[in-house]
Amino acid sequence: MRPENSSGNNLYFMNHETLLIYFVVAFFYITSPGPAIVLAVLNGIRTDMKTVAIASLGNSLGLFILSAASMLGLGLLLTTSSTIFMIVKSVGALYLIYLGVKCFLKGQTLSFEKVDPDTDLKRRRSSYFYEAFFLAVTNPKPILFFTAIFPQFLELDANVVPQFTIMTAIFLAISFTSLCTYGFTAKKAKIWLAGRNRMVWLHRITGGLFIGLGMSLFRFKNLST
């Protein structure tokens, strides 16, 4: 997957074919269903697109921190230390379960007729940002992506910093765009979901997904085990 640099030029950046393969791998990894997407869908239904974008920025910032940690070698520590990895995994799992339970409780009292995008649940937009940010930095799957899969595409005989920069930028751009797209699509389905019964079931299903994802993280294994 890492073609040789036959030119011997130190300014050589990345093989275009390698970059294209990375784009495809990152795209399918990011757009596959996961906690961030479930949260984006829920935010799209209950709030406005500005809030969805703010939450998506929070998720992107969390992913950027994981990428930077990987570059600094901290990601390797997370994947080689079973204790640290277990702590991060447990915090992420418990947070997902907490979001799931909260969705169940909201579904009992919330209806679309009472939803105001600017005052939904009396929450500030910053709370959506931090919610998505915390969800990103406590998810072990992106940690493993940046420490195990990400380096496979690097040209080690070239400057690594610009490669990390462009690959991280691609990853974040795909992530932000996909989350906003999911949120926008969910918002368009809002009319069909209008009505208390569908709203209750929406929160039950979403809550169940969060709880299921949280439970699955407890079975998620470190690369060192």
C-alpha positions in Angstrom: 0.0 0.0 0.0 3.1 2.2 0.4 4.7 2.6 -3.1 8.4 3.3 -3.3 9.7 6.7 -4.0 12.0 6.0 -7.0 12.8 9.6 -7.6 14.8 10.0 -4.4 13.6 13.6 -4.1 13.2 14.7 -0.5 10.5 17.1 -1.5 8.4 14.2 -2.8 5.1 14.3 -0.9 2.7 11.3 -1.6 1.8 9.0 -4.4 -1.5 10.1 -5.8 -2.7 6.5 -6.0 -1.9 6.0 -2.3 -3.8 9.3 -1.4 -6.8 8.1 -3.4 -6.9 4.7 -1.6 -6.6 6.6 1.7 -9.5 8.8 0.7 -11.7 5.8 0.0 -10.8 4.0 3.2 -11.4 7.1 5.3 -14.7 7.8 3.5 -16.2 4.4 4.2 -14.8 4.4 7.8 -16.3 7.8 8.6 -19.7 7.4 6.9 -20.4 4.0 8.4 -22.9 4.2 11.2 -21.5 5.1 14.6 -22.0 7.3 17.6 -21.2 10.6 15.9 -23.7 9.9 13.1 -26.4 8.9 15.5 -25.9 12.1 17.4 -25.9 14.1 14.1 -29.2 12.6 13.1 -30.8 13.3 16.5 -29.5 16.9 16.4 -30.8 17.4 12.8 -34.3 16.3 13.9 -34.4 18.3 17.1 -32.5 21.5 16.2 -31.4 23.7 13.3 -28.5 23.2 10.8 -26.4 25.8 12.6 -26.5 23.7 15.7 -25.7 20.6 13.6 -22.7 22.4 12.1 -21.5 23.5 15.5 -21.7 20.0 16.9 -19.9 18.7 13.8 -17.1 21.2 14.5 -16.9 19.8 18.0 -16.5 16.3 16.6 -13.9 17.5 14.1 -11.9 19.2 16.9 -11.9 15.9 18.9 -10.7 14.0 15.8 -8.0 16.6 15.2 -6.7 16.1 18.8 -6.6 12.3 18.3 -4.7 12.8 15.0 -2.2 15.2 16.7 -1.8 12.8 19.6 -1.0 10.0 17.1 1.6 12.2 15.5 3.2 13.0 18.8 3.3 9.3 19.8 0.6 9.5 22.5 -1.7 7.4 20.4 0.9 4.6 20.5 0.8 4.8 24.3 -3.0 4.4 24.3 -2.8 1.3 22.1 0.1 -0.3 23.9 -1.0 0.4 27.4 -4.0 -1.8 28.2 -4.7 0.1 31.4 -4.9 3.5 29.7 -6.8 2.1 26.8 -9.3 0.5 29.2 -9.9 3.8 31.0 -10.6 5.7 27.7 -12.8 2.9 26.4 -14.8 2.7 29.6 -15.4 6.4 29.8 -16.5 6.4 26.2 -18.8 3.4 26.7 -20.4 4.9 29.8 -20.9 8.2 28.1 -22.7 6.5 25.2 -24.9 4.6 27.6 -25.6 7.9 29.4 -26.7 9.5 26.1 -28.9 6.5 25.4 -30.7 6.7 28.8 -31.1 10.4 28.3 -32.8 9.9 24.9 -35.2 7.4 26.5 -36.2 10.0 29.1 -36.5 12.8 26.6 -38.8 10.8 24.4 -41.4 10.6 27.2 -41.9 14.4 27.3 -40.8 15.8 24.0 -43.0 16.4 21.0 -42.2 18.2 17.7 -44.9 20.8 18.3 -43.0 22.1 21.3 -39.5 22.1 19.7 -37.9 25.5 19.1 -34.5 25.2 17.3 -33.2 28.1 19.3 -34.3 27.0 22.7 -34.6 23.2 22.3 -34.4 21.8 25.8 -33.1 25.2 27.0 -29.6 24.1 25.8 -27.0 26.5 24.6 -25.4 25.6 21.2 -22.0 25.3 23.0 -23.4 22.3 24.9 -23.9 20.5 21.6 -20.3 21.4 20.6 -18.9 19.9 23.8 -21.2 16.9 23.7 -19.9 16.0 20.2 -16.3 16.8 21.2 -16.3 14.5 24.2 -18.0 11.8 22.1 -15.1 11.9 19.6 -12.1 12.0 22.1 -13.5 9.0 24.1 -14.2 6.8 21.2 -11.4 4.2 20.9 -12.1 3.4 17.2 -10.7 6.7 15.9 -7.8 6.2 18.2 -7.0 2.9 16.6 -7.5 4.4 13.1 -5.0 7.1 13.6 -2.4 4.8 15.3 -2.8 1.7 13.2 -4.4 2.5 9.8 -3.3 6.1 9.3 0.5 5.4 9.4 0.2 2.7 6.7 -0.3 5.5 4.1 2.7 7.6 5.1 5.8 7.9 2.8 8.5 7.5 5.5 11.3 8.7 3.1 9.5 12.0 2.8 8.6 14.8 5.3 5.9 13.3 7.5 4.5 16.6 8.8 2.8 17.8 5.6 1.5 14.2 5.0 -0.1 14.2 8.4 -1.5 17.6 7.7 -3.2 16.9 4.4 -4.4 13.4 5.5 -5.9 14.8 8.7 -7.5 17.7 6.7 -9.1 15.1 4.3 -10.3 13.1 7.3 -11.9 16.1 9.0 -13.4 17.4 5.8 -15.1 14.1 5.1 -16.2 13.8 8.7 -17.7 17.4 8.9 -19.4 17.0 5.5 -20.9 13.6 6.3 -22.2 14.7 9.7 -23.9 17.8 8.3 -25.3 15.7 5.5 -26.8 13.1 7.9 -28.2 16.0 10.0 -29.7 17.7 7.0 -31.3 14.5 5.7 -32.7 13.8 9.2 -34.1 17.4 9.3 -35.9 16.8 6.0 -37.5 13.7 7.5 -38.8 15.8 10.4 -42.2 16.3 8.8 -42.7 12.6 8.4 -41.7 12.1 12.1 -44.0 14.7 13.4 -46.4 13.3 16.0 -45.9 12.1 19.5 -45.9 8.4 18.9 -43.2 8.6 16.2 -41.2 11.0 18.4 -41.3 8.6 21.3 -40.2 5.7 19.1 -37.4 7.8 17.5 -35.9 8.4 21.0 -36.4 4.8 22.0 -34.5 3.6 18.9 -31.8 6.3 19.1 -31.4 5.6 22.8 -31.2 1.9 22.1 -28.5 2.6 19.5 -26.4 4.6 21.9 -26.7 2.0 24.6 -25.9 -0.8 22.1 -22.8 1.1 20.8 -21.7 1.8 24.4 -22.0 -1.9 25.3 -20.1 -2.9 22.2 -17.2 -0.7 23.3 -16.7 -2.8 26.4 -16.0 -5.7 24.0 -13.7 -3.6 21.8 -10.1 -4.9 22.2 -6.8 -3.1 22.2 -4.3 -3.9 19.5 -1.8 -5.0 22.1 -4.2 -7.7 23.4 
